Amino acid sequence: VSGYAHYGSSFNGRRGLVLDVPFDLVDFVEILQGGRLVTDNWYPFLNLGFKLNPSAGSDFPYFGPSLPGVERYYVELDGPFDPDAWYAAFKAGRVFVTNGPLLDFTINGQSMGTELHVSRGERLDVSVLAQLNPDMDRLGRIELVAHGEVIATVSANGGDRAELNEVLTADESMWVAVRAFGEQEVPQQGGLQHYAALAHSAPIYIIVDNQPFWKTEDVPSLVAEQREILGDLLRAPVDPVGDLEAWETLPELAMQWNRQRNLLRPRVDAADAKYREILAQATDQASSWRAPPLGGLALLAMLALGMVVVVYRRSAIPPRL
């Protein structure tokens, strides 16, 4: 199991994600740390059709105010605890991250991480239960998220538990996840003086008529963003002072980066090709939706119209004398 910590952003994490995700080298992104839930470097890859799981950690003592064990992730196992089974279930996406709220989330009875294959127009029954220890905070709300957008919300109304039951129609492939919040919320950025209760599930992947679950309308801009970051790997200057514990790494990093940058070019080119392939497939998919092939009834209608026009034109020709 491999992934990126610190929201996938610190210490050039975003560049690493862009380079590694297309090759199935990344299983998770740490989205919950120090009382902050940050999805900026997770949602874009989900919307490009890549399966990535959430993880959490306190990063004590570097990143406060969390203490060890406050941020954690829970993994669903089918049987007794076993380390290998735990890692396998985590890699399969049967996980949610939290620093307080507990989540239960299914669609058509299938749990987090599942790839649910359905036909267009099929009914999707969403069931969510969230609970929070009132000694920490009162539960605020549950949010149902599809392709990064909130599509349903339920308030806990001051209680310590809430349920969200929603019926969706499978109009397109998509990823769907759940977030839960306590009543006390804090900004994502800046120093924290107190905790906020947060939780986020791994997605359930709805596959409609075997189509990819990417967010089709956003693929062009997302691909452009990833390709720009790939280009930065080959163009942007390195910042040795901004590295972790720069007093140890500065001399080596400053000397080695320019020597090794060109060695990345084949990998950058290969990653770029993968993103361009996604763009081409998504563009073809969008075109097929906008201009569906003519069905039998449509062809008959056009033939009938053509016959009417021919008959009309013939009848308009004056008879020969």
C-alpha positions as CSV (number, residue, x, y, z in Angstrom):
1,V,0.0,0.0,0.0
2,S,1.4,3.4,-1.0
3,G,0.2,7.0,-0.9
4,Y,0.8,10.6,-0.1
5,A,0.6,12.3,3.3
6,H,-0.1,16.0,4.2
7,Y,-3.1,16.3,1.9
8,G,-0.9,15.4,-1.1
9,S,0.4,19.0,-1.2
10,S,3.4,19.5,1.1
11,F,6.9,18.9,-0.1
12,N,5.9,18.7,-3.8
13,G,3.3,16.1,-3.1
14,R,1.0,17.5,-5.8
15,R,3.7,17.0,-8.4
16,G,4.3,13.5,-7.2
17,L,0.6,12.6,-7.4
18,V,0.4,13.9,-11.0
19,L,3.4,11.8,-11.9
20,D,2.4,8.6,-10.0
21,V,-1.4,8.3,-10.1
22,P,-1.7,7.4,-13.8
23,F,0.5,4.3,-13.3
24,D,-1.6,2.9,-10.4
25,L,1.2,3.6,-7.9
26,V,-1.0,5.5,-5.4
27,D,-3.6,3.9,-3.2
28,F,-4.4,6.8,-0.9
29,V,-4.2,10.5,-0.2
30,E,-4.1,11.7,3.4
31,I,-7.1,14.2,3.5
32,L,-7.6,14.5,7.3
33,Q,-4.8,15.9,9.4
34,G,-4.7,18.2,12.5
35,G,-8.4,18.8,12.5
36,R,-8.5,19.9,8.8
37,L,-10.3,18.0,6.0
38,V,-8.7,19.0,2.7
39,T,-9.8,17.3,-0.5
40,D,-8.2,19.7,-3.1
41,N,-5.7,17.1,-4.3
42,W,-8.0,14.1,-4.0
43,Y,-11.3,15.1,-5.8
44,P,-9.6,16.0,-9.1
45,F,-8.1,12.5,-9.5
46,L,-11.4,10.9,-8.6
47,N,-13.1,13.2,-11.3
48,L,-10.5,11.9,-13.8
49,G,-11.6,8.3,-13.1
50,F,-8.8,7.2,-10.8
51,K,-9.7,5.2,-7.7
52,L,-7.9,6.7,-4.6
53,N,-8.8,6.1,-1.0
54,P,-8.8,8.6,1.9
55,S,-6.5,8.3,4.9
56,A,-5.8,10.3,8.0
57,G,-3.1,11.1,10.5
58,S,-2.1,13.6,13.2
59,D,1.5,14.2,12.1
60,F,2.4,14.7,15.8
61,P,4.4,16.7,16.9
62,Y,4.9,18.8,13.7
63,F,1.3,19.6,12.9
64,G,-1.1,20.6,15.7
65,P,-3.2,20.7,17.6
66,S,-3.9,17.0,17.2
67,L,-2.4,14.4,19.6
68,P,-1.4,11.0,18.3
69,G,-4.5,8.9,17.4
70,V,-7.0,11.7,17.1
71,E,-7.2,11.4,13.3
72,R,-7.8,7.8,12.3
73,Y,-9.3,5.6,9.7
74,Y,-11.6,2.7,10.2
75,V,-11.6,-0.3,7.8
76,E,-14.4,-2.8,7.4
77,L,-13.4,-6.5,7.6
78,D,-15.5,-9.5,6.8
79,G,-14.0,-11.7,9.5
80,P,-11.6,-11.6,12.5
81,F,-8.8,-9.0,12.5
82,D,-5.8,-10.0,10.5
83,P,-3.1,-7.5,9.3
84,D,-3.1,-8.8,5.7
85,A,-6.9,-8.7,5.5
86,W,-6.9,-5.2,7.0
87,Y,-4.5,-3.9,4.3
88,A,-6.5,-5.7,1.6
89,A,-9.7,-4.1,2.7
90,F,-8.1,-0.7,3.0
91,K,-6.7,-1.0,-0.5
92,A,-10.2,-2.0,-1.7
93,G,-11.6,1.2,-0.3
94,R,-13.7,-0.1,2.5
95,V,-12.7,2.8,4.7
96,F,-13.7,6.1,6.2
97,V,-11.5,8.7,7.9
98,T,-12.6,10.6,11.0
99,N,-11.6,12.4,14.2
100,G,-15.0,11.8,15.8
101,P,-18.0,11.0,13.7
102,L,-18.7,7.3,12.8
103,L,-20.1,6.5,9.4
104,D,-22.2,3.8,7.8
105,F,-22.8,4.2,4.1
106,T,-24.3,2.0,1.4
107,I,-25.9,2.3,-2.0
108,N,-28.2,-0.6,-3.0
109,G,-26.8,-2.4,0.0
110,Q,-23.2,-2.1,-1.2
111,S,-20.6,-0.5,1.0
112,M,-17.7,1.9,0.5
113,G,-15.2,1.0,-2.1
114,T,-17.7,-1.0,-4.1
115,E,-17.9,-0.7,-7.9
116,L,-21.7,-0.9,-8.5
117,H,-22.6,-1.8,-12.1
118,V,-26.1,-0.6,-13.1
119,S,-28.0,0.3,-16.3
120,R,-28.9,3.9,-17.2
121,G,-32.1,5.0,-15.4
122,E,-31.8,2.4,-12.6
123,R,-32.8,3.3,-9.1
124,L,-30.1,3.9,-6.5
125,D,-31.0,3.7,-2.8
126,V,-28.6,5.6,-0.7
127,S,-28.5,5.0,3.1
128,V,-26.2,6.9,5.5
129,L,-25.9,6.8,9.3
130,A,-23.6,9.1,11.2
131,Q,-23.0,9.2,14.9
132,L,-20.9,11.4,17.2
133,N,-20.0,11.2,20.8
134,P,-21.7,14.2,22.4
135,D,-18.8,14.6,24.8
136,M,-16.8,15.8,21.8
137,D,-19.5,17.9,20.0
138,R,-23.1,17.7,18.8
139,L,-23.4,16.3,15.3
140,G,-24.1,19.0,12.8
141,R,-24.9,17.6,9.4
142,I,-24.4,14.9,6.8
143,E,-23.5,15.7,3.2
144,L,-23.9,13.4,0.2
145,V,-21.3,14.2,-2.4
146,A,-21.2,13.1,-6.1
147,H,-18.4,14.1,-8.4
148,G,-17.2,16.6,-5.7
149,E,-20.6,18.4,-5.5
150,V,-23.0,18.3,-2.5
151,I,-26.3,16.8,-3.8
152,A,-28.1,16.2,-0.5
153,T,-27.8,17.4,3.1
154,V,-29.4,16.3,6.4
155,S,-29.2,18.2,9.7
156,A,-28.8,16.3,12.9
157,N,-30.9,19.0,14.7
158,G,-28.8,19.0,17.8
159,G,-28.7,15.2,18.2
160,D,-25.8,12.8,18.3
161,R,-26.9,10.8,15.3
162,A,-28.6,11.4,11.9
163,E,-29.7,9.4,8.9
164,L,-29.7,10.4,5.3
165,N,-31.9,8.3,2.9
166,E,-31.9,9.4,-0.7
167,V,-33.1,7.9,-4.0
168,L,-31.0,8.7,-7.0
169,T,-31.4,7.8,-10.7
170,A,-28.3,6.3,-12.4
171,D,-28.1,8.9,-15.3
172,E,-24.3,8.7,-15.6
173,S,-21.3,7.0,-14.0
174,M,-20.0,8.8,-11.0
175,W,-18.3,8.4,-7.6
176,V,-20.4,9.1,-4.5
177,A,-19.2,9.7,-1.0
178,V,-20.3,11.0,2.4
179,R,-19.1,13.7,4.7
180,A,-20.1,14.4,8.3
181,F,-19.5,17.5,10.5
182,G,-19.9,18.5,14.1
183,E,-21.7,21.7,14.9
184,Q,-18.4,23.4,15.7
185,E,-16.5,24.2,12.5
186,V,-13.2,25.9,11.9
187,P,-11.5,27.2,8.7
188,Q,-9.4,24.8,6.6
189,Q,-6.5,27.2,6.6
190,G,-4.7,28.9,9.5
191,G,-3.9,28.0,13.0
192,L,-6.4,25.9,15.0
193,Q,-7.3,26.7,18.6
194,H,-9.8,23.9,19.0
195,Y,-10.9,20.7,17.2
196,A,-13.7,20.3,14.7
197,A,-15.4,16.9,14.3
198,L,-15.0,15.7,10.7
199,A,-15.4,12.5,8.8
200,H,-15.3,11.4,5.1
201,S,-16.0,8.1,3.5
202,A,-14.3,6.4,0.6
203,P,-16.4,6.6,-2.5
204,I,-18.8,4.1,-3.9
205,Y,-18.3,3.9,-7.7
206,I,-21.5,3.9,-9.8
207,I,-20.7,2.4,-13.2
208,V,-23.6,3.0,-15.7
209,D,-23.6,0.9,-18.8
210,N,-19.9,0.1,-18.3
211,Q,-18.8,3.8,-18.7
212,P,-15.9,5.3,-16.7
213,F,-16.9,7.3,-13.6
214,W,-15.0,10.4,-14.5
215,K,-16.7,13.8,-14.5
216,T,-16.9,14.2,-18.2
217,E,-17.5,17.9,-18.4
218,D,-14.5,18.7,-16.2
219,V,-12.0,16.3,-17.9
220,P,-10.6,18.9,-20.3
221,S,-9.7,21.4,-17.6
222,L,-8.5,18.7,-15.2
223,V,-6.2,17.2,-17.9
224,A,-4.9,20.6,-18.8
225,E,-4.1,21.2,-15.1
226,Q,-2.2,17.9,-14.7
227,R,-0.3,18.5,-17.9
228,E,0.8,21.9,-16.7
229,I,2.1,20.5,-13.5
230,L,4.0,17.8,-15.4
231,G,5.6,20.6,-17.5
232,D,6.6,22.4,-14.2
233,L,8.6,19.3,-13.2
234,L,10.9,20.0,-16.2
235,R,10.9,23.8,-16.1
236,A,10.4,25.1,-12.6
237,P,13.4,25.8,-10.4
238,V,13.8,23.8,-7.2
239,D,13.4,25.4,-3.8
240,P,15.9,23.6,-1.5
241,V,15.1,25.9,1.4
242,G,11.5,24.8,1.3
243,D,12.3,21.2,1.8
244,L,11.6,19.4,5.1
245,E,14.6,19.8,7.4
246,A,16.5,21.8,4.7
247,W,19.5,22.1,6.9
248,E,20.2,18.5,6.1
249,T,19.0,18.3,2.5
250,L,19.8,21.7,1.0
251,P,23.4,21.0,-0.3
252,E,22.5,17.7,-1.9
253,L,19.1,18.8,-3.3
254,A,20.5,21.9,-4.9
255,M,23.3,20.0,-6.5
256,Q,21.4,16.9,-7.7
257,W,18.1,18.4,-9.0
258,N,19.5,19.9,-12.2
259,R,21.5,16.7,-12.8
260,Q,18.5,14.4,-12.4
261,R,15.7,16.6,-13.8
262,N,16.2,15.3,-17.4
263,L,16.0,11.7,-16.1
264,L,12.3,12.4,-15.4
265,R,11.5,13.3,-19.0
266,P,10.6,9.7,-20.1
267,R,8.3,9.3,-17.1
268,V,6.7,12.7,-17.6
269,D,6.1,12.0,-21.3
270,A,4.5,8.6,-20.4
271,A,2.2,10.3,-17.8
272,D,1.3,13.0,-20.3
273,A,0.3,10.4,-22.8
274,K,-2.0,8.8,-20.2
275,Y,-3.7,12.1,-19.5
276,R,-4.1,12.8,-23.2
277,E,-5.7,9.3,-23.6
278,I,-8.2,10.1,-20.9
279,L,-9.1,13.4,-22.7
280,A,-9.6,11.7,-26.0
281,Q,-11.8,9.0,-24.5
282,A,-13.9,11.5,-22.5
283,T,-14.3,13.7,-25.6
284,D,-15.5,10.8,-27.7
285,Q,-17.9,9.8,-24.9
286,A,-19.3,13.4,-24.7
287,S,-19.7,13.5,-28.5
288,S,-21.6,10.2,-28.6
289,W,-24.0,11.6,-25.9
290,R,-24.6,14.8,-27.9
291,A,-25.1,13.0,-31.2
292,P,-26.5,9.6,-30.6
293,P,-26.8,7.2,-33.6
294,L,-30.2,7.2,-35.4
295,G,-32.6,4.5,-34.3
296,G,-34.9,2.6,-36.5
297,L,-37.9,4.8,-35.9
298,A,-35.8,7.9,-36.7
299,L,-34.7,6.4,-40.0
300,L,-38.2,5.4,-41.0
301,A,-39.4,8.9,-40.2
302,M,-36.7,10.4,-42.4
303,L,-37.5,8.0,-45.3
304,A,-41.1,8.8,-45.0
305,L,-40.3,12.5,-45.2
306,G,-38.2,12.0,-48.2
307,M,-41.0,10.1,-49.9
308,V,-43.5,12.9,-49.2
309,V,-41.1,15.5,-50.7
310,V,-40.6,13.4,-53.8
311,V,-44.3,12.9,-54.3
312,Y,-45.0,16.6,-53.7
313,R,-42.3,17.6,-56.3
314,R,-43.7,15.1,-58.8
315,S,-47.2,16.4,-58.4
316,A,-46.0,19.9,-58.9
317,I,-44.7,19.2,-62.4
318,P,-47.3,20.3,-64.9
319,P,-48.6,17.5,-67.3
320,R,-47.2,17.4,-70.8
321,L,-49.5,18.6,-73.6
